[in-house]
């Protein structure tokens, strides 16, 4: 199986196994994910087959080719347009992005479906609809189960590289504003007549 044909869910599960997996079971567990079978069934497979599959996916993950991306994707029968530049995002989308844990590579991988759901706006044949935050979790789940890494990895990588500095500045600014507001609130509650 190729990296580009893995679903986001499969990739996230493989990453979790790589980080926390027992070395003795790691290859079998990853084989189970790749084949979409239960772990008990994977344990019955030939060791040579497991080893071949594991080595192939491991080699591909170590030498990822540059992935092209499009700002238009089709997922589970629906069409979406991705907002890959921060100036295209609403304040709500930026706040969602800032709420995801993304301090290291593993956290980014585990948040890919949420990032995609935040960047995506549904399209019709004639126009791109406004961002719908109310259906974010449904969209994220759909992307996790039905999007392949070939569809999303290039776009997510581009967005994160292009917006890294901006998102860090927004986060720092938001934290500074929060601290200032906390101090002002504390000073208001400490004045005479207020409790």
C-alpha positions as CSV (number, residue, x, y, z in Angstrom):
1,X,0.0,0.0,0.0
2,X,1.3,3.5,-0.9
3,X,1.4,6.4,1.5
4,X,-0.8,8.4,-0.9
5,X,-3.6,5.8,-0.7
6,X,-3.7,5.7,3.1
7,X,-6.7,7.3,4.6
8,X,-6.0,10.0,7.3
9,X,-7.3,7.5,9.9
10,X,-4.9,4.8,8.8
11,X,-2.0,7.2,8.8
12,X,-2.9,8.5,12.3
13,X,-3.2,5.0,13.6
14,X,0.2,4.0,12.1
15,X,1.8,7.1,13.7
16,X,0.3,6.2,17.1
17,X,1.6,2.7,16.8
18,X,5.1,4.0,15.8
19,X,5.1,6.3,18.8
20,X,3.7,4.0,21.5
21,X,3.8,0.6,20.0
22,X,5.6,-2.4,21.5
23,X,8.4,-3.2,19.1
24,X,7.4,-6.9,19.0
25,X,3.8,-6.1,18.0
26,X,4.5,-2.9,16.0
27,X,4.9,-4.6,12.6
28,X,1.8,-6.8,13.1
29,X,-0.3,-3.9,14.3
30,X,0.7,-1.7,11.3
31,X,0.0,-4.7,9.0
32,X,-3.4,-4.9,10.5
33,X,-4.1,-1.2,9.9
34,X,-2.8,-1.5,6.3
35,X,-5.0,-4.5,5.5
36,X,-8.0,-3.2,7.5
37,X,-8.2,-6.4,9.6
38,X,-8.3,-7.1,13.3
39,X,-5.0,-7.6,15.2
40,X,-5.9,-11.2,16.0
41,X,-6.3,-12.0,12.3
42,X,-3.0,-10.2,11.5
43,X,-1.2,-12.3,14.0
44,X,-2.1,-15.4,11.9
45,X,-0.5,-13.9,8.7
46,X,2.9,-15.1,7.5
47,X,5.8,-13.2,9.0
48,X,7.4,-12.7,5.5
49,X,4.2,-11.0,4.3
50,X,4.0,-8.8,7.4
51,X,7.7,-7.9,7.0
52,X,7.3,-7.0,3.3
53,X,4.3,-4.7,3.9
54,X,6.0,-3.1,6.9
55,X,9.3,-2.4,5.1
56,X,7.4,-1.0,2.0
57,X,5.4,1.5,4.0
58,X,8.3,2.4,6.3
59,X,10.6,3.1,3.3
60,X,7.9,5.3,1.7
61,X,7.3,7.2,4.9
62,X,11.0,7.9,5.2
63,X,11.3,9.2,1.6
64,X,8.1,11.1,0.9
65,X,8.1,12.7,-2.5
66,X,7.0,16.3,-2.7
67,X,3.3,16.1,-2.8
68,X,1.4,18.5,-5.1
69,X,-1.8,19.9,-3.9
70,X,-5.0,21.4,-5.1
71,X,-7.3,23.8,-3.3
72,X,-10.2,21.8,-4.6
73,X,-11.0,18.2,-3.4
74,X,-13.9,15.8,-3.5
75,X,-14.6,13.8,-0.4
76,X,-17.4,11.2,-0.1
77,X,-19.4,12.8,-2.9
78,X,-19.1,16.4,-1.8
79,X,-16.8,19.0,-3.3
80,X,-14.7,21.4,-1.1
81,X,-12.5,24.4,-1.7
82,X,-9.6,24.7,0.7
83,X,-8.6,28.1,2.2
84,X,-4.8,27.7,2.2
85,X,-3.9,31.3,3.0
86,X,-4.6,32.9,6.4
87,X,-6.1,36.0,4.8
88,X,-8.9,33.8,3.4
89,X,-9.9,32.4,6.8
90,X,-12.6,33.8,9.1
91,X,-11.8,34.6,12.7
92,X,-13.7,31.5,13.8
93,X,-11.5,29.3,11.5
94,X,-8.3,30.9,13.0
95,X,-9.6,30.3,16.5
96,X,-10.3,26.7,15.6
97,X,-6.8,26.2,14.2
98,X,-5.2,27.7,17.3
99,X,-7.1,25.3,19.5
100,X,-5.5,22.2,18.0
101,X,-2.4,20.7,19.6
102,X,0.3,21.2,17.0
103,X,3.5,21.6,19.0
104,X,5.2,18.6,17.4
105,X,4.9,16.4,14.3
106,X,2.9,13.7,16.1
107,X,0.3,16.2,17.3
108,X,0.0,17.7,13.8
109,X,-0.6,14.2,12.3
110,X,-3.3,13.5,14.9
111,X,-5.0,16.8,14.0
112,X,-4.8,16.6,10.2
113,X,-8.5,15.8,9.8
114,X,-9.5,18.7,12.1
115,X,-7.2,21.1,10.2
116,X,-8.7,19.9,6.9
117,X,-12.2,20.4,8.2
118,X,-11.3,23.9,9.3
119,X,-9.7,24.8,5.9
120,X,-12.6,23.3,3.8
121,X,-15.6,25.1,2.5
122,X,-18.3,23.1,0.7
123,X,-18.7,24.0,-3.0
124,X,-21.6,23.7,-5.4
125,X,-21.2,23.9,-9.1
126,X,-21.7,27.7,-9.0
127,X,-20.1,28.9,-5.9
128,X,-18.2,28.2,-2.7
129,X,-20.5,28.3,0.4
130,X,-19.6,30.2,3.6
131,X,-17.7,28.3,6.2
132,X,-20.0,26.2,8.4
133,X,-18.5,25.8,11.8
134,X,-21.6,24.0,13.2
135,X,-20.8,20.9,11.1
136,X,-17.0,20.9,11.7
137,X,-16.9,17.7,13.7
138,X,-19.0,15.8,11.0
139,X,-16.7,17.2,8.3
140,X,-13.6,16.2,10.3
141,X,-14.9,12.7,10.8
142,X,-15.7,12.4,7.0
143,X,-12.3,13.6,6.1
144,X,-10.6,11.2,8.6
145,X,-12.4,8.2,7.2
146,X,-12.6,9.0,3.4
147,X,-9.7,11.4,2.5
148,X,-6.4,9.9,1.4
149,X,-3.1,11.3,2.4
150,X,-2.5,12.0,-1.3
151,X,-5.5,14.3,-1.3
152,X,-4.5,16.2,1.9
153,X,-0.8,16.0,2.8
154,X,0.4,18.5,0.3
155,X,-2.3,21.1,1.2
156,X,-1.8,20.7,4.9
157,X,2.0,20.9,4.6
158,X,1.7,24.0,2.5
159,X,-0.7,25.7,4.8
160,X,1.3,24.9,7.9
161,X,4.6,26.1,6.3
162,X,3.0,29.3,4.9
163,X,1.1,30.2,8.1
164,X,3.5,29.1,10.8
165,X,4.8,32.5,11.6
166,X,1.4,34.1,11.5
167,X,-0.2,31.5,13.7
168,X,2.6,31.9,16.3
169,X,2.1,35.7,16.3
170,X,-1.7,35.3,16.7
171,X,-1.2,32.9,19.6
172,X,1.3,35.2,21.3
173,X,-1.0,38.2,20.9
174,X,-4.0,36.3,22.1
175,X,-2.1,35.2,25.2
176,X,-1.0,38.8,25.9
177,X,-4.6,40.0,25.6
178,X,-5.8,37.3,27.9
179,X,-3.2,38.2,30.6
180,X,-4.1,41.9,30.3
181,X,-7.8,41.2,30.6
182,X,-7.2,38.9,33.6
183,X,-5.2,41.7,35.3
184,X,-8.0,44.2,34.6
185,X,-10.6,41.9,35.9
186,X,-8.6,41.2,39.0
187,X,-8.2,45.0,39.6
188,X,-11.9,45.5,39.2
189,X,-12.8,42.9,41.7
190,X,-10.3,44.3,44.2
191,X,-11.7,47.8,44.2
192,X,-14.0,49.1,47.1
193,X,-17.6,48.3,46.7
194,X,-17.1,45.3,44.4
195,X,-16.9,41.7,45.4
